[in-house]
């Protein structure tokens, strides 16, 4: 989900069913989708990534190493998409209900397709 930093309005969102995957694969997939949407909306924008995955935030911020072989390609893809100006913020799950709702709707067979980007 991509929100306007000033208004909080949702600029674009996506929720897809990944099939059988770990929560870390799902978190990285969400990050990649969000970065793609943000880039499609404004390639030069400063971005604050807010996620409830401590692992992904710490790995993308460079504070933790990506050790698991399945995560390395996803982390590399996300790194290639990261904007020049980016900050990484961990938020508690209860503050990330909109993203959880998108994921749950996708798992329930009601995926949401993004409107911007590919």
C-alpha positions as CSV (number, residue, x, y, z in Angstrom):
1,X,0.0,0.0,0.0
2,X,1.3,3.4,-0.9
3,X,0.0,6.5,1.0
4,X,0.6,10.2,0.6
5,X,2.9,11.3,3.4
6,X,0.9,14.5,4.0
7,X,-2.7,13.5,3.6
8,X,-2.5,9.8,4.4
9,X,-4.6,9.1,1.3
10,X,-4.0,5.7,-0.3
11,X,-2.4,6.3,-3.7
12,X,-2.3,2.7,-4.7
13,X,-2.6,-0.8,-3.1
14,X,-2.2,-4.4,-4.0
15,X,-3.1,-7.6,-2.3
16,X,-2.2,-10.9,-4.0
17,X,-2.4,-14.5,-3.0
18,X,1.1,-16.0,-3.1
19,X,0.0,-19.6,-2.6
20,X,2.2,-21.5,-0.1
21,X,4.9,-19.2,1.1
22,X,6.6,-18.2,4.4
23,X,5.7,-15.0,6.1
24,X,9.1,-13.6,5.3
25,X,8.5,-14.3,1.5
26,X,5.1,-12.6,1.9
27,X,6.7,-9.6,3.6
28,X,9.4,-9.2,1.0
29,X,6.8,-9.6,-1.8
30,X,4.7,-6.8,-0.2
31,X,7.8,-4.6,0.1
32,X,8.7,-5.2,-3.6
33,X,5.1,-4.4,-4.7
34,X,5.0,-1.2,-2.6
35,X,8.4,0.0,-4.0
36,X,7.2,-0.7,-7.5
37,X,4.0,1.2,-7.0
38,X,5.8,4.1,-5.3
39,X,8.3,4.3,-8.3
40,X,5.4,4.2,-10.8
41,X,3.7,7.1,-9.0
42,X,6.8,9.3,-8.6
43,X,10.2,7.8,-9.4
44,X,12.0,10.6,-7.5
45,X,9.9,10.6,-4.4
46,X,11.4,10.2,-0.9
47,X,9.8,7.1,0.6
48,X,9.3,6.0,4.2
49,X,8.8,2.2,4.3
50,X,6.6,1.3,7.3
51,X,6.3,-2.5,7.9
52,X,5.5,-4.8,10.8
53,X,8.2,-7.1,9.8
54,X,11.2,-6.4,12.0
55,X,13.3,-8.8,10.0
56,X,12.7,-7.1,6.6
57,X,13.1,-3.6,8.0
58,X,16.4,-4.4,9.7
59,X,17.8,-6.3,6.7
60,X,16.8,-3.6,4.3
61,X,18.3,-0.9,6.6
62,X,21.6,-2.8,6.5
63,X,21.6,-3.5,10.3
64,X,21.0,-7.3,9.9
65,X,22.5,-9.7,7.3
66,X,20.3,-11.6,4.9
67,X,21.3,-15.1,5.7
68,X,18.5,-17.4,4.4
69,X,19.2,-18.4,0.7
70,X,15.5,-18.0,-0.2
71,X,15.5,-14.4,1.0
72,X,18.6,-13.2,-0.8
73,X,17.0,-12.8,-4.3
74,X,14.0,-11.0,-2.8
75,X,16.3,-8.7,-0.8
76,X,18.4,-8.0,-3.9
77,X,15.3,-7.2,-5.9
78,X,14.0,-4.8,-3.2
79,X,17.4,-3.1,-3.0
80,X,17.4,-2.5,-6.7
81,X,14.0,-0.9,-6.4
82,X,14.8,1.3,-3.4
83,X,14.6,5.0,-4.0
84,X,17.6,7.3,-3.4
85,X,15.8,8.8,-0.3
86,X,14.3,6.0,1.8
87,X,13.8,5.4,5.5
88,X,12.9,2.2,7.1
89,X,10.4,2.2,10.0
90,X,9.2,-0.8,12.0
91,X,5.6,-0.5,13.2
92,X,3.7,-2.8,15.5
93,X,1.2,-5.1,13.7
94,X,-1.8,-3.3,15.3
95,X,-0.7,-0.1,13.5
96,X,-0.5,-1.9,10.2
97,X,-4.1,-3.2,10.0
98,X,-4.8,-1.8,6.4
99,X,-1.9,-3.9,5.0
100,X,-3.1,-7.0,7.0
101,X,-6.6,-6.5,5.6
102,X,-5.3,-6.5,2.0
103,X,-3.4,-9.7,2.7
104,X,-6.4,-11.4,4.3
105,X,-8.7,-10.4,1.4
106,X,-6.2,-11.9,-1.1
107,X,-6.0,-15.1,0.9
108,X,-9.8,-15.2,1.0
109,X,-10.0,-15.1,-2.8
110,X,-10.5,-11.3,-3.2
111,X,-7.2,-10.0,-4.5
112,X,-6.7,-6.3,-5.2
113,X,-4.7,-5.3,-8.3
114,X,-2.6,-2.2,-8.3
115,X,-3.5,0.6,-10.6
116,X,0.0,2.0,-11.1
117,X,3.2,0.2,-12.2
118,X,3.6,-3.4,-13.2
